[in-house]
């Protein structure tokens, strides 16, 4: 029975010997070999343009608007398809056949309301051909083009037309003039099952930073937090998970934690997200102490 106490290990001298051998090899071959091994173990994440959150003070005529697709961010390097963390995506050969040597930034999308299916398909190390037949690569930018976004739109449509595959589509872009018109479009998109909208500044170059050149527009705020504890349920949830205790990134060394119970399904309560995992939650504004109001669990953030 595990008691939580460390037991003496009869193999400690042997482990020490292994450690000394490893140190000797590292000194012999130099730190370069160690650095190389670490680099090989951790894939390099692509340098992506990231979005801030839309504010009503945004000068809308400066931006193009498009749907925000709820899928898996994917980056075509010119030879391979990567997730935002740099993991190789095992797509079928036919899916990327004829793609150009120039980078493409987009979303692997299985349709509105099909986020889980998209994630499941992308995570397979051996591609499920039938599942990939339902996927689309929604391309929204040309990272290496070197011109402003308004000019990149035309170039993007040309690249996609040359690929000539039904599953590769250029994301439609349009102009919008007012906050009221944007909100009407947002409500229509959400009612039809969409996640939200994206705004892209027409005069912006592709820059791998988070800035106001790219903005997300949603009916709610969302963010991520780390699960640090499982709180037992009471009443109708007795014997199951009652809530997650989650932690936000610290501010000035101060940890910020709150309970996240709303939005959990019965399946989530029986098999809760693992300790240490990142979860996405939805909320509406912040309290005076900086904690989210009306927080509701959405899903576990997949490590892609």
C-alpha positions in Angstrom: 0.0 0.0 0.0 1.3 3.4 -0.9 1.7 5.5 2.3 3.2 8.7 0.7 6.6 8.1 2.5 9.8 7.6 0.6 11.2 4.1 0.9 15.0 3.5 1.1 16.3 2.4 -2.3 18.8 -0.5 -2.5 19.7 0.7 -6.0 20.9 4.2 -4.9 24.7 3.3 -5.4 23.9 2.0 -8.9 21.9 5.1 -9.7 24.7 7.3 -8.5 27.1 5.4 -10.7 24.9 5.9 -13.7 24.7 9.6 -12.9 28.5 9.9 -12.7 28.8 8.1 -16.0 26.3 10.5 -17.6 28.2 13.5 -16.2 31.5 12.1 -17.6 30.0 11.6 -21.0 28.5 15.1 -21.0 31.9 16.6 -20.1 33.7 14.5 -22.8 31.3 15.5 -25.6 30.6 19.0 -24.4 27.4 20.9 -23.7 26.7 21.2 -27.4 25.6 17.5 -27.6 23.2 18.0 -24.6 21.8 21.1 -26.2 21.3 19.3 -29.5 19.5 16.5 -27.8 17.2 18.9 -26.0 16.5 20.8 -29.2 15.6 17.5 -31.0 13.2 16.6 -28.2 11.3 19.8 -28.2 9.8 20.8 -31.6 10.2 24.4 -32.7 6.8 26.2 -32.6 6.0 28.2 -35.7 6.1 32.0 -35.3 2.4 32.9 -35.5 0.5 36.1 -35.5 -1.7 36.2 -32.4 -4.9 38.1 -31.6 -6.0 40.5 -28.9 -9.6 41.1 -27.9 -11.8 43.5 -29.7 -12.8 46.8 -28.0 -15.7 49.0 -29.2 -13.2 51.8 -29.6 -11.6 49.9 -32.5 -11.6 51.9 -35.8 -13.5 49.3 -37.8 -12.9 50.7 -41.4 -9.2 49.9 -40.9 -10.1 46.2 -40.6 -11.3 43.2 -42.6 -13.7 40.8 -40.8 -14.1 37.1 -41.2 -15.5 34.1 -39.2 -13.5 32.7 -36.3 -13.3 29.0 -37.0 -13.4 26.7 -34.0 -10.8 24.2 -35.1 -7.0 23.5 -34.8 -4.6 26.2 -35.8 -2.2 24.8 -38.4 0.8 26.1 -40.2 2.1 24.8 -43.5 5.9 25.4 -43.6 6.1 24.7 -47.3 6.9 21.1 -46.7 5.0 19.9 -43.6 1.9 20.7 -41.6 2.5 21.7 -37.9 0.3 22.6 -34.9 0.9 25.9 -33.1 3.2 24.1 -30.7 5.3 22.7 -33.5 4.0 19.1 -33.5 3.9 17.5 -36.9 0.4 16.8 -38.1 0.0 13.3 -39.7 -2.3 14.3 -42.5 -2.9 11.9 -45.4 -0.5 12.5 -48.4 -3.5 13.4 -50.6 -4.5 16.1 -48.2 -1.4 18.2 -48.8 -0.6 17.1 -52.3 0.0 20.1 -54.6 0.5 22.6 -51.7 3.0 25.3 -52.5 6.5 25.8 -51.1 5.4 29.0 -49.4 4.0 29.0 -45.8 0.3 29.0 -45.2 -1.5 29.9 -41.9 -4.9 28.6 -41.3 -7.3 26.4 -39.3 -8.0 22.7 -39.7 -11.8 22.7 -39.4 -14.5 20.0 -39.3 -17.5 22.4 -39.4 -19.4 24.5 -36.9 -19.8 22.8 -33.5 -17.3 20.0 -34.5 -14.2 21.1 -32.5 -13.8 17.8 -30.7 -14.0 15.9 -34.0 -11.3 18.2 -35.5 -9.0 17.7 -32.5 -9.5 13.9 -32.5 -8.7 13.7 -36.2 -5.5 15.9 -36.0 -4.2 14.0 -32.9 -4.1 10.6 -34.7 -0.5 9.7 -35.5 -1.8 7.3 -38.1 -4.3 9.3 -40.2 -7.8 8.2 -40.4 -8.6 8.7 -44.1 -12.3 8.8 -43.6 -12.1 11.4 -40.9 -9.8 13.6 -42.9 -12.3 13.6 -45.7 -14.5 15.7 -43.5 -11.7 18.2 -42.7 -11.0 21.5 -44.4 -8.0 23.7 -44.2 -9.3 27.3 -43.9 -6.4 29.5 -45.0 -6.4 33.0 -43.7 -2.9 34.3 -44.3 0.4 34.1 -46.2 3.1 34.6 -43.5 6.0 35.0 -45.9 4.4 37.3 -48.5 5.9 40.5 -47.2 3.1 42.9 -48.1 0.2 44.3 -46.1 -2.8 42.2 -45.3 -5.1 43.9 -47.9 -2.6 42.9 -50.6 -2.1 39.4 -49.1 -5.8 38.6 -49.5 -5.6 38.7 -53.3 -2.4 36.7 -53.3 -3.9 34.1 -50.9 -6.9 33.6 -53.2 -4.5 33.0 -56.1 -2.5 30.4 -54.1 -5.6 28.6 -53.0 -7.0 28.5 -56.6 -3.7 27.0 -57.8 -4.0 24.2 -55.2 -7.4 23.5 -56.6 -8.6 21.2 -53.8 -12.1 21.4 -52.3 -10.7 20.9 -48.8 -8.4 23.9 -49.0 -10.4 27.2 -48.9 -9.4 30.9 -48.5 -11.3 32.4 -45.6 -13.8 35.0 -46.9 -13.0 38.6 -45.8 -15.3 41.6 -45.9 -15.3 45.2 -44.7 -17.6 46.4 -41.9 -18.3 50.0 -41.0 -19.8 50.2 -37.5 -19.9 48.5 -34.1 -23.6 47.9 -34.5 -23.1 46.2 -37.9 -20.3 44.1 -36.3 -22.6 43.0 -33.5 -25.4 42.1 -35.9 -23.0 39.9 -37.9 -21.6 38.4 -34.7 -25.1 37.4 -33.4 -26.0 35.9 -36.8 -22.8 33.9 -36.9 -23.2 32.6 -33.4 -26.9 31.7 -34.0 -25.7 29.6 -37.0 -23.3 27.7 -34.9 -20.1 29.8 -35.4 -17.7 30.7 -32.6 -17.2 34.4 -33.4 -15.4 36.8 -35.7 -11.9 37.9 -36.4 -10.7 41.4 -37.4 -7.5 41.8 -39.3 -6.0 45.3 -39.9 -5.7 45.9 -43.6 -2.4 47.9 -43.3 -0.6 45.3 -41.2 2.3 43.1 -42.1 2.5 39.5 -40.8 4.2 39.8 -37.5 4.7 36.9 -35.1 3.4 38.8 -32.0 0.2 39.3 -30.2 -1.1 42.8 -31.2 -4.2 44.8 -32.2 -3.4 44.0 -35.8 -5.5 40.9 -35.2 -8.6 40.9 -33.0 -11.1 38.3 -31.9 -14.7 39.2 -31.5 -16.9 36.9 -29.4 -20.2 37.1 -27.4 -18.2 36.1 -24.3 -14.6 36.2 -22.9 -12.6 33.0 -22.6 -9.3 32.2 -21.1 -7.3 29.3 -19.7 -6.4 28.1 -16.2 -4.4 25.2 -14.7 -6.2 22.6 -12.6 -4.7 22.4 -9.1 -7.3 20.4 -7.2 -10.5 18.4 -7.4 -13.2 19.5 -5.0 -15.6 16.7 -4.0 -19.3 17.2 -4.8 -22.2 17.4 -2.4 -25.9 16.7 -2.7 -26.7 15.5 -6.2 -23.0 15.5 -7.0 -22.0 13.4 -4.0 -19.4 10.8 -4.9 -18.4 12.8 -8.0 -16.5 16.0 -8.8 -18.1 19.1 -7.4 -15.8 21.7 -8.9 -12.3 22.2 -10.2 -9.9 24.5 -8.3 -8.0 26.3 -11.0 -5.1 28.7 -11.0 -4.5 31.7 -13.2 -1.0 33.0 -14.0 0.4 34.9 -11.0 0.5 38.7 -11.0 3.5 40.1 -9.0 4.0 36.7 -7.4 0.4 36.4 -6.2 -1.4 33.2 -7.1 -5.1 33.7 -8.2 -7.3 30.6 -7.7 -11.1 30.1 -8.1 -13.6 27.3 -8.2 -14.9 26.2 -11.6 -18.0 24.1 -11.4 -20.6 25.5 -13.8 -20.5 23.9 -17.3 -19.2 20.5 -16.1 -21.1 17.6 -17.6 -21.8 14.3 -15.7 -19.0 12.7 -17.7 -16.6 15.5 -16.6 -17.6 15.0 -13.0 -17.0 11.2 -13.2 -13.7 11.6 -15.1 -12.5 15.1 -14.3 -9.6 16.9 -16.1 -6.3 15.7 -14.7 -4.4 17.8 -12.1 -1.9 20.0 -14.0 -4.0 20.1 -17.2 -5.1 23.4 -18.8 -8.8 24.0 -19.2 -10.6 26.7 -21.1 -13.4 28.5 -19.4 -15.9 31.2 -20.4 -16.7 34.3 -18.3 -18.2 37.8 -18.4 -15.9 40.4 -17.0 -13.7 40.5 -13.9 -14.3 41.2 -10.3 -12.4 43.9 -8.4 -9.8 41.3 -7.4 -9.3 40.3 -11.0 -11.1 37.0 -10.9 -13.6 36.0 -13.7 -17.3 36.6 -13.2 -19.8 33.8 -14.0 -17.0 31.4 -15.0 -18.1 28.3 -16.8 -16.1 25.3 -17.9 -15.8 24.8 -21.7 -13.2 22.0 -22.3 -9.8 20.7 -21.6 -7.2 22.4 -23.7 -5.7 19.8 -25.9 -1.9 19.8 -26.1 -1.6 20.5 -29.9 
